């Protein structure tokens, strides 16, 4: 019994530094933020006034909240499925032993190694009014398209950029999952007369369901929290006409432009609740924990 207690204390002693870091830098800030969302907080003067649920009322009555909600929802609904499907398809091609797959894999992985800020600047250069893409469109179709100053297209540029930069990472994740699928399943499908497409639909996709859940979860969390691309492209304004205003950018504006940390923390908790709810629904729909069980 003494030996068991000694081993337990030894284990907790090794865990203590990590637990202290989590406590100081994660749990305490979350608890303090939960406390602050019921107050009107002035960062400059350091004063706070209890307003109860008043911060939430102000948020729901702010047109910027609904603009950020619409933009973020649209962004998540478009980017997450496309990046997941394309990553799975590309991983399947690589896993099929096509020629030069290692070279292709290296080239495809380059966008992941580039920082999001640098990638944003590159896409701004490509899609600005005198950029490469508008010039090509004008020379081929004779139409002058302005992407970054058009409220209907500015968010699309960010979507394309995010899909382009995240597919390689998720492709590698799917590739590792594909290599763990027993080849006997494909042989059995071939004996039953299934072609490559049917093998992909009825063997590959079901076997990759736990990996797909991971990719979807990471995609949902990442897209809901998008900030730097929208900030750089709009210069922190969320423009044009709030078309690139996202939840995270709106939180930033409330905290540091409007000097209202209470509303900012309230919206941050709302964002966390939304992410948790969407992830929970995805888990229930995919039933990832029951696959290969």
KAZIGI-V782568 format. One record per helix or strand of 3 or more residues. SS is the DSSP state (A for helix, B for strand). FROM is the first residue (numbers start at 1). TO is the last residue. Records with the same first field share a line. If there is no record, write none. Layout:
BEGIN
SS: FROM-TO / FROM-TO
END
This chain:
BEGIN
A: 2-36 / 54-60 / 63-95 / 101-113 / 116-127 / 132-141 / 154-178 / 183-191 / 196-207 / 209-224 / 228-234 / 247-257 / 261-286 / 288-290
B: 39-42 / 47-50
END
